[in-house]
């Protein structure tokens, strides 16, 4: 298994970018230099994240989201070499 997360990933099971096995490893997201835990979907190459808009829901019961643009970084929070690399990165900065 690769130690880098995919370019695009979503937590919505209906999305074509959903990958349960990757989400089970835990993916950390840093957006504009701040770690975010409320990200619904991200794309590194296009530089955006989608986050829930409070507790508002659409008519199908899915959370309403807003798309924010900016630099995005992603990493795996657990699993082999990725955990060691994350620890090394956090000690540098």
PyMOL Python script that loads the backbone (N, CA, C, O; Angstrom):
from pymol import cmd

cmd.read_pdbstr("""\
ATOM      1  N   UNK A   1       0.834  -1.176   0.000  1.00  0.00           N
ATOM      2  CA  UNK A   1       0.000   0.000   0.000  1.00  0.00           C
ATOM      3  C   UNK A   1       0.882   1.243   0.000  1.00  0.00           C
ATOM      4  O   UNK A   1       1.908   1.272   0.680  1.00  0.00           O
ATOM      5  N   UNK A   2       0.506   2.239  -0.734  1.00  0.00           N
ATOM      6  CA  UNK A   2       1.289   3.464  -0.864  1.00  0.00           C
ATOM      7  C   UNK A   2       1.266   4.281   0.420  1.00  0.00           C
ATOM      8  O   UNK A   2       0.307   4.224   1.189  1.00  0.00           O
ATOM      9  N   UNK A   3       2.346   5.051   0.644  1.00  0.00           N
ATOM     10  CA  UNK A   3       2.423   5.886   1.832  1.00  0.00           C
ATOM     11  C   UNK A   3       1.932   7.301   1.584  1.00  0.00           C
ATOM     12  O   UNK A   3       1.960   8.128   2.496  1.00  0.00           O
ATOM     13  N   UNK A   4       1.482   7.598   0.369  1.00  0.00           N
ATOM     14  CA  UNK A   4       0.940   8.916   0.078  1.00  0.00           C
ATOM     15  C   UNK A   4      -0.547   8.791  -0.224  1.00  0.00           C
ATOM     16  O   UNK A   4      -0.956   7.892  -0.959  1.00  0.00           O
ATOM     17  N   UNK A   5      -1.357   9.683   0.336  1.00  0.00           N
ATOM     18  CA  UNK A   5      -2.794   9.631   0.050  1.00  0.00           C
ATOM     19  C   UNK A   5      -3.073  10.003  -1.410  1.00  0.00           C
ATOM     20  O   UNK A   5      -2.231  10.619  -2.063  1.00  0.00           O
ATOM     21  N   UNK A   6      -4.236   9.637  -1.916  1.00  0.00           N
ATOM     22  CA  UNK A   6      -4.561   9.966  -3.303  1.00  0.00           C
ATOM     23  C   UNK A   6      -4.730  11.473  -3.488  1.00  0.00           C
ATOM     24  O   UNK A   6      -4.895  12.212  -2.517  1.00  0.00           O
ATOM     25  N   UNK A   7      -4.689  11.915  -4.723  1.00  0.00           N
ATOM     26  CA  UNK A   7      -4.850  13.327  -5.046  1.00  0.00           C
ATOM     27  C   UNK A   7      -6.229  13.835  -4.630  1.00  0.00           C
ATOM     28  O   UNK A   7      -6.371  14.987  -4.220  1.00  0.00           O
ATOM     29  N   UNK A   8      -7.237  12.982  -4.736  1.00  0.00           N
ATOM     30  CA  UNK A   8      -8.604  13.380  -4.394  1.00  0.00           C
ATOM     31  C   UNK A   8      -9.263  12.269  -3.605  1.00  0.00           C
ATOM     32  O   UNK A   8      -9.153  11.097  -3.967  1.00  0.00           O
ATOM     33  N   UNK A   9      -9.954  12.630  -2.518  1.00  0.00           N
ATOM     34  CA  UNK A   9     -10.603  11.645  -1.658  1.00  0.00           C
ATOM     35  C   UNK A   9     -11.842  12.263  -1.038  1.00  0.00           C
ATOM     36  O   UNK A   9     -11.857  13.454  -0.728  1.00  0.00           O
ATOM     37  N   UNK A  10     -12.887  11.454  -0.856  1.00  0.00           N
ATOM     38  CA  UNK A  10     -14.148  11.916  -0.291  1.00  0.00           C
ATOM     39  C   UNK A  10     -14.603  10.952   0.798  1.00  0.00           C
ATOM     40  O   UNK A  10     -14.311   9.758   0.734  1.00  0.00           O
ATOM     41  N   UNK A  11     -15.320  11.470   1.803  1.00  0.00           N
ATOM     42  CA  UNK A  11     -15.869  10.629   2.858  1.00  0.00           C
ATOM     43  C   UNK A  11     -17.292  10.172   2.522  1.00  0.00           C
ATOM     44  O   UNK A  11     -17.865   9.358   3.247  1.00  0.00           O
ATOM     45  N   UNK A  12     -17.862  10.685   1.439  1.00  0.00           N
ATOM     46  CA  UNK A  12     -19.210  10.326   1.027  1.00  0.00           C
ATOM     47  C   UNK A  12     -19.179   9.008   0.259  1.00  0.00           C
ATOM     48  O   UNK A  12     -18.526   8.926  -0.781  1.00  0.00           O
ATOM     49  N   UNK A  13     -19.878   7.962   0.750  1.00  0.00           N
ATOM     50  CA  UNK A  13     -19.866   6.658   0.063  1.00  0.00           C
ATOM     51  C   UNK A  13     -20.447   6.692  -1.348  1.00  0.00           C
ATOM     52  O   UNK A  13     -20.158   5.799  -2.145  1.00  0.00           O
ATOM     53  N   UNK A  14     -21.253   7.691  -1.675  1.00  0.00           N
ATOM     54  CA  UNK A  14     -21.839   7.794  -3.019  1.00  0.00           C
ATOM     55  C   UNK A  14     -20.896   8.448  -4.021  1.00  0.00           C
ATOM     56  O   UNK A  14     -21.191   8.455  -5.216  1.00  0.00           O
ATOM     57  N   UNK A  15     -19.786   8.989  -3.574  1.00  0.00           N
ATOM     58  CA  UNK A  15     -18.837   9.667  -4.448  1.00  0.00           C
ATOM     59  C   UNK A  15     -17.938   8.656  -5.164  1.00  0.00           C
ATOM     60  O   UNK A  15     -17.604   7.620  -4.589  1.00  0.00           O
ATOM     61  N   UNK A  16     -17.540   8.939  -6.411  1.00  0.00           N
ATOM     62  CA  UNK A  16     -16.594   8.056  -7.101  1.00  0.00           C
ATOM     63  C   UNK A  16     -15.189   8.135  -6.496  1.00  0.00           C
ATOM     64  O   UNK A  16     -14.338   7.304  -6.813  1.00  0.00           O
ATOM     65  N   UNK A  17     -14.934   9.117  -5.636  1.00  0.00           N
ATOM     66  CA  UNK A  17     -13.619   9.288  -5.013  1.00  0.00           C
ATOM     67  C   UNK A  17     -13.580   8.740  -3.594  1.00  0.00           C
ATOM     68  O   UNK A  17     -12.664   9.060  -2.836  1.00  0.00           O
ATOM     69  N   UNK A  18     -14.556   7.921  -3.223  1.00  0.00           N
ATOM     70  CA  UNK A  18     -14.623   7.305  -1.903  1.00  0.00           C
ATOM     71  C   UNK A  18     -13.770   6.040  -1.889  1.00  0.00           C
ATOM     72  O   UNK A  18     -13.852   5.225  -2.808  1.00  0.00           O
ATOM     73  N   UNK A  19     -12.945   5.872  -0.841  1.00  0.00           N
ATOM     74  CA  UNK A  19     -12.123   4.665  -0.687  1.00  0.00           C
ATOM     75  C   UNK A  19     -12.076   4.307   0.799  1.00  0.00           C
ATOM     76  O   UNK A  19     -11.316   4.900   1.565  1.00  0.00           O
ATOM     77  N   UNK A  20     -12.879   3.347   1.190  1.00  0.00           N
ATOM     78  CA  UNK A  20     -13.013   2.973   2.596  1.00  0.00           C
ATOM     79  C   UNK A  20     -11.683   2.543   3.216  1.00  0.00           C
ATOM     80  O   UNK A  20     -11.372   2.938   4.340  1.00  0.00           O
ATOM     81  N   UNK A  21     -10.901   1.744   2.504  1.00  0.00           N
ATOM     82  CA  UNK A  21      -9.642   1.234   3.060  1.00  0.00           C
ATOM     83  C   UNK A  21      -8.655   2.368   3.357  1.00  0.00           C
ATOM     84  O   UNK A  21      -7.881   2.280   4.310  1.00  0.00           O
ATOM     85  N   UNK A  22      -8.679   3.418   2.557  1.00  0.00           N
ATOM     86  CA  UNK A  22      -7.796   4.563   2.807  1.00  0.00           C
ATOM     87  C   UNK A  22      -8.292   5.389   3.982  1.00  0.00           C
ATOM     88  O   UNK A  22      -7.497   5.863   4.793  1.00  0.00           O
ATOM     89  N   UNK A  23      -9.611   5.562   4.075  1.00  0.00           N
ATOM     90  CA  UNK A  23     -10.178   6.334   5.179  1.00  0.00           C
ATOM     91  C   UNK A  23      -9.984   5.632   6.518  1.00  0.00           C
ATOM     92  O   UNK A  23      -9.850   6.290   7.550  1.00  0.00           O
ATOM     93  N   UNK A  24      -9.968   4.287   6.506  1.00  0.00           N
ATOM     94  CA  UNK A  24      -9.745   3.533   7.744  1.00  0.00           C
ATOM     95  C   UNK A  24      -8.338   3.746   8.293  1.00  0.00           C
ATOM     96  O   UNK A  24      -8.123   3.649   9.501  1.00  0.00           O
ATOM     97  N   UNK A  25      -7.383   4.033   7.419  1.00  0.00           N
ATOM     98  CA  UNK A  25      -6.016   4.343   7.867  1.00  0.00           C
ATOM     99  C   UNK A  25      -5.950   5.698   8.549  1.00  0.00           C
ATOM    100  O   UNK A  25      -5.069   5.947   9.373  1.00  0.00           O
ATOM    101  N   UNK A  26      -6.886   6.571   8.203  1.00  0.00           N
ATOM    102  CA  UNK A  26      -6.901   7.921   8.748  1.00  0.00           C
ATOM    103  C   UNK A  26      -6.101   8.849   7.862  1.00  0.00           C
ATOM    104  O   UNK A  26      -4.919   8.610   7.612  1.00  0.00           O
ATOM    105  N   UNK A  27      -6.730   9.899   7.387  1.00  0.00           N
ATOM    106  CA  UNK A  27      -6.067  10.867   6.523  1.00  0.00           C
ATOM    107  C   UNK A  27      -6.109  12.225   7.211  1.00  0.00           C
ATOM    108  O   UNK A  27      -7.178  12.723   7.563  1.00  0.00           O
ATOM    109  N   UNK A  28      -4.937  12.815   7.397  1.00  0.00           N
ATOM    110  CA  UNK A  28      -4.847  14.149   7.971  1.00  0.00           C
ATOM    111  C   UNK A  28      -4.814  15.174   6.855  1.00  0.00           C
ATOM    112  O   UNK A  28      -4.179  14.953   5.824  1.00  0.00           O
ATOM    113  N   UNK A  29      -5.492  16.291   7.056  1.00  0.00           N
ATOM    114  CA  UNK A  29      -5.560  17.351   6.045  1.00  0.00           C
ATOM    115  C   UNK A  29      -5.086  18.658   6.673  1.00  0.00           C
ATOM    116  O   UNK A  29      -5.524  19.042   7.758  1.00  0.00           O
ATOM    117  N   UNK A  30      -4.189  19.324   5.972  1.00  0.00           N
ATOM    118  CA  UNK A  30      -3.747  20.655   6.365  1.00  0.00           C
ATOM    119  C   UNK A  30      -4.148  21.601   5.236  1.00  0.00           C
ATOM    120  O   UNK A  30      -3.714  21.436   4.096  1.00  0.00           O
ATOM    121  N   UNK A  31      -4.986  22.598   5.561  1.00  0.00           N
ATOM    122  CA  UNK A  31      -5.479  23.549   4.579  1.00  0.00           C
ATOM    123  C   UNK A  31      -5.031  24.953   4.983  1.00  0.00           C
ATOM    124  O   UNK A  31      -5.360  25.431   6.068  1.00  0.00           O
ATOM    125  N   UNK A  32      -4.284  25.601   4.106  1.00  0.00           N
ATOM    126  CA  UNK A  32      -3.715  26.929   4.364  1.00  0.00           C
ATOM    127  C   UNK A  32      -2.894  26.940   5.655  1.00  0.00           C
ATOM    128  O   UNK A  32      -2.921  27.911   6.411  1.00  0.00           O
ATOM    129  N   UNK A  33      -2.165  25.847   5.895  1.00  0.00           N
ATOM    130  CA  UNK A  33      -1.274  25.762   7.038  1.00  0.00           C
ATOM    131  C   UNK A  33      -1.935  25.384   8.348  1.00  0.00           C
ATOM    132  O   UNK A  33      -1.259  25.324   9.375  1.00  0.00           O
ATOM    133  N   UNK A  34      -3.251  25.125   8.347  1.00  0.00           N
ATOM    134  CA  UNK A  34      -3.977  24.775   9.567  1.00  0.00           C
ATOM    135  C   UNK A  34      -4.580  23.383   9.396  1.00  0.00           C
ATOM    136  O   UNK A  34      -5.219  23.099   8.383  1.00  0.00           O
ATOM    137  N   UNK A  35      -4.374  22.515  10.392  1.00  0.00           N
ATOM    138  CA  UNK A  35      -4.938  21.169  10.327  1.00  0.00           C
ATOM    139  C   UNK A  35      -6.444  21.243  10.522  1.00  0.00           C
ATOM    140  O   UNK A  35      -6.924  21.860  11.473  1.00  0.00           O
ATOM    141  N   UNK A  36      -7.198  20.606   9.607  1.00  0.00           N
ATOM    142  CA  UNK A  36      -8.658  20.621   9.657  1.00  0.00           C
ATOM    143  C   UNK A  36      -9.163  19.205   9.859  1.00  0.00           C
ATOM    144  O   UNK A  36      -8.618  18.254   9.300  1.00  0.00           O
ATOM    145  N   UNK A  37     -10.198  19.073  10.655  1.00  0.00           N
ATOM    146  CA  UNK A  37     -10.812  17.771  10.901  1.00  0.00           C
ATOM    147  C   UNK A  37     -12.227  17.693  10.352  1.00  0.00           C
ATOM    148  O   UNK A  37     -12.888  16.666  10.510  1.00  0.00           O
ATOM    149  N   UNK A  38     -12.708  18.749   9.712  1.00  0.00           N
ATOM    150  CA  UNK A  38     -14.078  18.790   9.209  1.00  0.00           C
ATOM    151  C   UNK A  38     -14.159  18.699   7.684  1.00  0.00           C
ATOM    152  O   UNK A  38     -15.155  19.122   7.096  1.00  0.00           O
ATOM    153  N   UNK A  39     -13.139  18.162   7.045  1.00  0.00           N
ATOM    154  CA  UNK A  39     -13.089  18.099   5.581  1.00  0.00           C
ATOM    155  C   UNK A  39     -13.912  16.915   5.078  1.00  0.00           C
ATOM    156  O   UNK A  39     -13.717  15.779   5.511  1.00  0.00           O
ATOM    157  N   UNK A  40     -14.834  17.197   4.160  1.00  0.00           N
ATOM    158  CA  UNK A  40     -15.665  16.162   3.542  1.00  0.00           C
ATOM    159  C   UNK A  40     -14.994  15.580   2.298  1.00  0.00           C
ATOM    160  O   UNK A  40     -15.128  14.389   2.019  1.00  0.00           O
ATOM    161  N   UNK A  41     -14.276  16.417   1.555  1.00  0.00           N
ATOM    162  CA  UNK A  41     -13.604  16.004   0.321  1.00  0.00           C
ATOM    163  C   UNK A  41     -12.460  16.975   0.066  1.00  0.00           C
ATOM    164  O   UNK A  41     -12.528  18.140   0.459  1.00  0.00           O
ATOM    165  N   UNK A  42     -11.404  16.491  -0.595  1.00  0.00           N
ATOM    166  CA  UNK A  42     -10.289  17.372  -0.930  1.00  0.00           C
ATOM    167  C   UNK A  42      -9.714  16.999  -2.286  1.00  0.00           C
ATOM    168  O   UNK A  42      -9.911  15.887  -2.776  1.00  0.00           O
ATOM    169  N   UNK A  43      -8.996  17.951  -2.887  1.00  0.00           N
ATOM    170  CA  UNK A  43      -8.247  17.711  -4.114  1.00  0.00           C
ATOM    171  C   UNK A  43      -6.950  18.507  -4.006  1.00  0.00           C
ATOM    172  O   UNK A  43      -6.972  19.737  -3.965  1.00  0.00           O
ATOM    173  N   UNK A  44      -5.832  17.809  -3.962  1.00  0.00           N
ATOM    174  CA  UNK A  44      -4.534  18.454  -3.788  1.00  0.00           C
ATOM    175  C   UNK A  44      -4.123  19.210  -5.046  1.00  0.00           C
ATOM    176  O   UNK A  44      -3.692  20.360  -4.964  1.00  0.00           O
ATOM    177  N   UNK A  45      -4.253  18.571  -6.215  1.00  0.00           N
ATOM    178  CA  UNK A  45      -3.773  19.193  -7.452  1.00  0.00           C
ATOM    179  C   UNK A  45      -4.565  20.448  -7.822  1.00  0.00           C
ATOM    180  O   UNK A  45      -3.998  21.389  -8.377  1.00  0.00           O
ATOM    181  N   UNK A  46      -5.860  20.478  -7.525  1.00  0.00           N
ATOM    182  CA  UNK A  46      -6.677  21.645  -7.843  1.00  0.00           C
ATOM    183  C   UNK A  46      -6.688  22.655  -6.702  1.00  0.00           C
ATOM    184  O   UNK A  46      -7.116  23.793  -6.897  1.00  0.00           O
ATOM    185  N   UNK A  47      -6.226  22.263  -5.514  1.00  0.00           N
ATOM    186  CA  UNK A  47      -6.103  23.168  -4.384  1.00  0.00           C
ATOM    187  C   UNK A  47      -7.428  23.589  -3.763  1.00  0.00           C
ATOM    188  O   UNK A  47      -7.699  24.783  -3.639  1.00  0.00           O
ATOM    189  N   UNK A  48      -8.260  22.619  -3.368  1.00  0.00           N
ATOM    190  CA  UNK A  48      -9.512  22.941  -2.695  1.00  0.00           C
ATOM    191  C   UNK A  48      -9.902  21.850  -1.711  1.00  0.00           C
ATOM    192  O   UNK A  48      -9.468  20.702  -1.811  1.00  0.00           O
ATOM    193  N   UNK A  49     -10.742  22.251  -0.749  1.00  0.00           N
ATOM    194  CA  UNK A  49     -11.362  21.318   0.189  1.00  0.00           C
ATOM    195  C   UNK A  49     -12.845  21.643   0.247  1.00  0.00           C
ATOM    196  O   UNK A  49     -13.254  22.774  -0.013  1.00  0.00           O
ATOM    197  N   UNK A  50     -13.637  20.657   0.586  1.00  0.00           N
ATOM    198  CA  UNK A  50     -15.064  20.839   0.810  1.00  0.00           C
ATOM    199  C   UNK A  50     -15.338  20.560   2.275  1.00  0.00           C
ATOM    200  O   UNK A  50     -15.003  19.489   2.779  1.00  0.00           O
ATOM    201  N   UNK A  51     -15.951  21.529   2.969  1.00  0.00           N
ATOM    202  CA  UNK A  51     -16.260  21.374   4.391  1.00  0.00           C
ATOM    203  C   UNK A  51     -17.749  21.573   4.617  1.00  0.00           C
ATOM    204  O   UNK A  51     -18.421  22.271   3.857  1.00  0.00           O
ATOM    205  N   UNK A  52     -18.258  20.943   5.685  1.00  0.00           N
ATOM    206  CA  UNK A  52     -19.677  21.058   6.015  1.00  0.00           C
ATOM    207  C   UNK A  52     -19.995  22.482   6.441  1.00  0.00           C
ATOM    208  O   UNK A  52     -19.178  23.151   7.074  1.00  0.00           O
ATOM    209  N   UNK A  53     -21.175  22.932   6.091  1.00  0.00           N
ATOM    210  CA  UNK A  53     -21.642  24.276   6.406  1.00  0.00           C
ATOM    211  C   UNK A  53     -22.530  24.186   7.652  1.00  0.00           C
ATOM    212  O   UNK A  53     -23.756  24.195   7.551  1.00  0.00           O
ATOM    213  N   UNK A  54     -21.905  24.101   8.807  1.00  0.00           N
ATOM    214  CA  UNK A  54     -22.643  23.972  10.060  1.00  0.00           C
ATOM    215  C   UNK A  54     -23.405  22.665  10.121  1.00  0.00           C
ATOM    216  O   UNK A  54     -22.897  21.620   9.715  1.00  0.00           O
ATOM    217  N   UNK A  55     -24.621  22.727  10.629  1.00  0.00           N
ATOM    218  CA  UNK A  55     -25.453  21.524  10.737  1.00  0.00           C
ATOM    219  C   UNK A  55     -26.548  21.493   9.672  1.00  0.00           C
ATOM    220  O   UNK A  55     -27.497  20.717   9.778  1.00  0.00           O
ATOM    221  N   UNK A  56     -26.417  22.334   8.650  1.00  0.00           N
ATOM    222  CA  UNK A  56     -27.438  22.416   7.606  1.00  0.00           C
ATOM    223  C   UNK A  56     -27.392  21.188   6.704  1.00  0.00           C
ATOM    224  O   UNK A  56     -26.319  20.675   6.387  1.00  0.00           O
ATOM    225  N   UNK A  57     -28.568  20.729   6.299  1.00  0.00           N
ATOM    226  CA  UNK A  57     -28.695  19.546   5.455  1.00  0.00           C
ATOM    227  C   UNK A  57     -29.463  19.895   4.188  1.00  0.00           C
ATOM    228  O   UNK A  57     -30.293  20.804   4.180  1.00  0.00           O
ATOM    229  N   UNK A  58     -29.172  19.149   3.106  1.00  0.00           N
ATOM    230  CA  UNK A  58     -29.959  19.324   1.894  1.00  0.00           C
ATOM    231  C   UNK A  58     -31.218  18.468   2.004  1.00  0.00           C
ATOM    232  O   UNK A  58     -31.440  17.828   3.032  1.00  0.00           O
ATOM    233  N   UNK A  59     -32.039  18.449   0.965  1.00  0.00           N
ATOM    234  CA  UNK A  59     -33.313  17.725   1.042  1.00  0.00           C
ATOM    235  C   UNK A  59     -33.151  16.209   1.087  1.00  0.00           C
ATOM    236  O   UNK A  59     -34.100  15.494   1.405  1.00  0.00           O
ATOM    237  N   UNK A  60     -31.953  15.715   0.769  1.00  0.00           N
ATOM    238  CA  UNK A  60     -31.703  14.274   0.825  1.00  0.00           C
ATOM    239  C   UNK A  60     -31.034  13.859   2.138  1.00  0.00           C
ATOM    240  O   UNK A  60     -30.732  12.681   2.331  1.00  0.00           O
ATOM    241  N   UNK A  61     -30.801  14.811   3.034  1.00  0.00           N
ATOM    242  CA  UNK A  61     -30.198  14.500   4.326  1.00  0.00           C
ATOM    243  C   UNK A  61     -28.685  14.556   4.347  1.00  0.00           C
ATOM    244  O   UNK A  61     -28.068  14.205   5.353  1.00  0.00           O
ATOM    245  N   UNK A  62     -28.073  14.993   3.249  1.00  0.00           N
ATOM    246  CA  UNK A  62     -26.618  15.140   3.194  1.00  0.00           C
ATOM    247  C   UNK A  62     -26.236  16.524   3.707  1.00  0.00           C
ATOM    248  O   UNK A  62     -26.990  17.478   3.517  1.00  0.00           O
ATOM    249  N   UNK A  63     -25.089  16.648   4.349  1.00  0.00           N
ATOM    250  CA  UNK A  63     -24.686  17.975   4.829  1.00  0.00           C
ATOM    251  C   UNK A  63     -24.390  18.924   3.665  1.00  0.00           C
ATOM    252  O   UNK A  63     -23.813  18.534   2.650  1.00  0.00           O
ATOM    253  N   UNK A  64     -24.803  20.181   3.846  1.00  0.00           N
ATOM    254  CA  UNK A  64     -24.449  21.197   2.853  1.00  0.00           C
ATOM    255  C   UNK A  64     -22.975  21.496   3.015  1.00  0.00           C
ATOM    256  O   UNK A  64     -22.469  21.570   4.135  1.00  0.00           O
ATOM    257  N   UNK A  65     -22.288  21.669   1.900  1.00  0.00           N
ATOM    258  CA  UNK A  65     -20.849  21.915   1.951  1.00  0.00           C
ATOM    259  C   UNK A  65     -20.489  23.180   1.205  1.00  0.00           C
ATOM    260  O   UNK A  65     -21.231  23.644   0.340  1.00  0.00           O
ATOM    261  N   UNK A  66     -19.342  23.730   1.550  1.00  0.00           N
ATOM    262  CA  UNK A  66     -18.802  24.888   0.862  1.00  0.00           C
ATOM    263  C   UNK A  66     -17.401  24.522   0.401  1.00  0.00           C
ATOM    264  O   UNK A  66     -16.661  23.839   1.109  1.00  0.00           O
ATOM    265  N   UNK A  67     -17.046  24.983  -0.793  1.00  0.00           N
ATOM    266  CA  UNK A  67     -15.738  24.671  -1.383  1.00  0.00           C
ATOM    267  C   UNK A  67     -14.794  25.838  -1.113  1.00  0.00           C
ATOM    268  O   UNK A  67     -15.066  26.972  -1.509  1.00  0.00           O
ATOM    269  N   UNK A  68     -13.676  25.549  -0.433  1.00  0.00           N
ATOM    270  CA  UNK A  68     -12.676  26.559  -0.105  1.00  0.00           C
ATOM    271  C   UNK A  68     -11.423  26.310  -0.930  1.00  0.00           C
ATOM    272  O   UNK A  68     -10.985  25.167  -1.059  1.00  0.00           O
ATOM    273  N   UNK A  69     -10.845  27.360  -1.487  1.00  0.00           N
ATOM    274  CA  UNK A  69      -9.645  27.230  -2.312  1.00  0.00           C
ATOM    275  C   UNK A  69      -8.408  27.656  -1.547  1.00  0.00           C
ATOM    276  O   UNK A  69      -8.436  28.617  -0.778  1.00  0.00           O
ATOM    277  N   UNK A  70      -7.315  26.925  -1.769  1.00  0.00           N
ATOM    278  CA  UNK A  70      -6.047  27.238  -1.138  1.00  0.00           C
ATOM    279  C   UNK A  70      -5.141  26.021  -1.160  1.00  0.00           C
ATOM    280  O   UNK A  70      -5.534  24.966  -1.659  1.00  0.00           O
ATOM    281  N   UNK A  71      -3.927  26.152  -0.623  1.00  0.00           N
ATOM    282  CA  UNK A  71      -3.000  25.017  -0.613  1.00  0.00           C
ATOM    283  C   UNK A  71      -3.480  23.905   0.326  1.00  0.00           C
ATOM    284  O   UNK A  71      -3.911  24.163   1.450  1.00  0.00           O
ATOM    285  N   UNK A  72      -3.393  22.660  -0.164  1.00  0.00           N
ATOM    286  CA  UNK A  72      -3.861  21.496   0.584  1.00  0.00           C
ATOM    287  C   UNK A  72      -2.716  20.507   0.736  1.00  0.00           C
ATOM    288  O   UNK A  72      -2.008  20.220  -0.229  1.00  0.00           O
ATOM    289  N   UNK A  73      -2.531  19.983   1.947  1.00  0.00           N
ATOM    290  CA  UNK A  73      -1.568  18.913   2.210  1.00  0.00           C
ATOM    291  C   UNK A  73      -2.332  17.753   2.840  1.00  0.00           C
ATOM    292  O   UNK A  73      -3.243  17.966   3.640  1.00  0.00           O
ATOM    293  N   UNK A  74      -1.961  16.527   2.477  1.00  0.00           N
ATOM    294  CA  UNK A  74      -2.612  15.343   3.032  1.00  0.00           C
ATOM    295  C   UNK A  74      -1.566  14.316   3.421  1.00  0.00           C
ATOM    296  O   UNK A  74      -0.518  14.215   2.782  1.00  0.00           O
ATOM    297  N   UNK A  75      -1.852  13.544   4.482  1.00  0.00           N
ATOM    298  CA  UNK A  75      -0.966  12.481   4.928  1.00  0.00           C
ATOM    299  C   UNK A  75      -1.793  11.422   5.641  1.00  0.00           C
ATOM    300  O   UNK A  75      -2.903  11.686   6.103  1.00  0.00           O
ATOM    301  N   UNK A  76      -1.236  10.220   5.722  1.00  0.00           N
ATOM    302  CA  UNK A  76      -1.881   9.155   6.481  1.00  0.00           C
ATOM    303  C   UNK A  76      -1.507   9.298   7.940  1.00  0.00           C
ATOM    304  O   UNK A  76      -0.339   9.517   8.261  1.00  0.00           O
ATOM    305  N   UNK A  77      -2.482   9.177   8.831  1.00  0.00           N
ATOM    306  CA  UNK A  77      -2.229   9.322  10.254  1.00  0.00           C
ATOM    307  C   UNK A  77      -1.710   8.038  10.886  1.00  0.00           C
ATOM    308  O   UNK A  77      -1.102   8.077  11.956  1.00  0.00           O
ATOM    309  N   UNK A  78      -1.941   6.905  10.240  1.00  0.00           N
ATOM    310  CA  UNK A  78      -1.434   5.644  10.772  1.00  0.00           C
ATOM    311  C   UNK A  78      -0.995   4.750   9.628  1.00  0.00           C
ATOM    312  O   UNK A  78      -1.415   4.919   8.483  1.00  0.00           O
ATOM    313  N   UNK A  79      -0.139   3.795   9.967  1.00  0.00           N
ATOM    314  CA  UNK A  79       0.251   2.821   8.962  1.00  0.00           C
ATOM    315  C   UNK A  79       1.692   2.913   8.523  1.00  0.00           C
ATOM    316  O   UNK A  79       2.013   3.610   7.560  1.00  0.00           O
ATOM    317  N   UNK A  80       2.562   2.211   9.226  1.00  0.00           N
ATOM    318  CA  UNK A  80       3.938   2.025   8.786  1.00  0.00           C
ATOM    319  C   UNK A  80       4.770   3.272   8.694  1.00  0.00           C
ATOM    320  O   UNK A  80       4.849   4.056   9.640  1.00  0.00           O
ATOM    321  N   UNK A  81       5.406   3.459   7.519  1.00  0.00           N
ATOM    322  CA  UNK A  81       6.338   4.556   7.302  1.00  0.00           C
ATOM    323  C   UNK A  81       5.661   5.919   7.330  1.00  0.00           C
ATOM    324  O   UNK A  81       6.312   6.922   7.622  1.00  0.00           O
ATOM    325  N   UNK A  82       4.362   5.974   7.029  1.00  0.00           N
ATOM    326  CA  UNK A  82       3.663   7.262   6.996  1.00  0.00           C
ATOM    327  C   UNK A  82       3.627   7.882   8.388  1.00  0.00           C
ATOM    328  O   UNK A  82       3.780   9.096   8.524  1.00  0.00           O
ATOM    329  N   UNK A  83       3.428   7.069   9.426  1.00  0.00           N
ATOM    330  CA  UNK A  83       3.390   7.598  10.797  1.00  0.00           C
ATOM    331  C   UNK A  83       4.764   8.153  11.187  1.00  0.00           C
ATOM    332  O   UNK A  83       4.840   9.194  11.840  1.00  0.00           O
ATOM    333  N   UNK A  84       5.826   7.490  10.807  1.00  0.00           N
ATOM    334  CA  UNK A  84       7.171   7.954  11.123  1.00  0.00           C
ATOM    335  C   UNK A  84       7.479   9.256  10.374  1.00  0.00           C
ATOM    336  O   UNK A  84       8.106  10.159  10.927  1.00  0.00           O
ATOM    337  N   UNK A  85       7.042   9.347   9.132  1.00  0.00           N
ATOM    338  CA  UNK A  85       7.281  10.576   8.355  1.00  0.00           C
ATOM    339  C   UNK A  85       6.512  11.742   8.940  1.00  0.00           C
ATOM    340  O   UNK A  85       7.023  12.861   8.970  1.00  0.00           O
ATOM    341  N   UNK A  86       5.285  11.505   9.409  1.00  0.00           N
ATOM    342  CA  UNK A  86       4.494  12.566  10.014  1.00  0.00           C
ATOM    343  C   UNK A  86       5.163  13.062  11.288  1.00  0.00           C
ATOM    344  O   UNK A  86       5.200  14.267  11.534  1.00  0.00           O
ATOM    345  N   UNK A  87       5.693  12.149  12.104  1.00  0.00           N
ATOM    346  CA  UNK A  87       6.392  12.542  13.329  1.00  0.00           C
ATOM    347  C   UNK A  87       7.622  13.360  13.003  1.00  0.00           C
ATOM    348  O   UNK A  87       7.910  14.339  13.691  1.00  0.00           O
ATOM    349  N   UNK A  88       8.353  12.982  11.972  1.00  0.00           N
ATOM    350  CA  UNK A  88       9.560  13.704  11.584  1.00  0.00           C
ATOM    351  C   UNK A  88       9.202  15.103  11.080  1.00  0.00           C
ATOM    352  O   UNK A  88       9.894  16.071  11.395  1.00  0.00           O
ATOM    353  N   UNK A  89       8.119  15.213  10.296  1.00  0.00           N
ATOM    354  CA  UNK A  89       7.679  16.511   9.783  1.00  0.00           C
ATOM    355  C   UNK A  89       7.262  17.444  10.912  1.00  0.00           C
ATOM    356  O   UNK A  89       7.585  18.632  10.888  1.00  0.00           O
ATOM    357  N   UNK A  90       6.548  16.916  11.896  1.00  0.00           N
ATOM    358  CA  UNK A  90       6.073  17.774  12.988  1.00  0.00           C
ATOM    359  C   UNK A  90       7.215  18.243  13.878  1.00  0.00           C
ATOM    360  O   UNK A  90       7.116  19.316  14.472  1.00  0.00           O
ATOM    361  N   UNK A  91       8.296  17.475  13.991  1.00  0.00           N
ATOM    362  CA  UNK A  91       9.430  17.890  14.824  1.00  0.00           C
ATOM    363  C   UNK A  91      10.287  18.954  14.126  1.00  0.00           C
ATOM    364  O   UNK A  91      11.015  19.695  14.786  1.00  0.00           O
ATOM    365  N   UNK A  92      10.197  19.029  12.780  1.00  0.00           N
ATOM    366  CA  UNK A  92      10.977  20.012  12.034  1.00  0.00           C
ATOM    367  C   UNK A  92      10.400  21.411  12.189  1.00  0.00           C
ATOM    368  O   UNK A  92      11.149  22.378  12.329  1.00  0.00           O
ATOM    369  N   UNK A  93       9.063  21.532  12.164  1.00  0.00           N
ATOM    370  CA  UNK A  93       8.420  22.831  12.113  1.00  0.00           C
ATOM    371  C   UNK A  93       8.006  23.280  13.412  1.00  0.00           C
ATOM    372  O   UNK A  93       7.444  24.368  13.539  1.00  0.00           O
TER     373      UNK A  93
END
""", "prot")
cmd.dss("prot")
cmd.show_as("cartoon", "prot")
cmd.util.cbc("prot")
cmd.orient("prot")
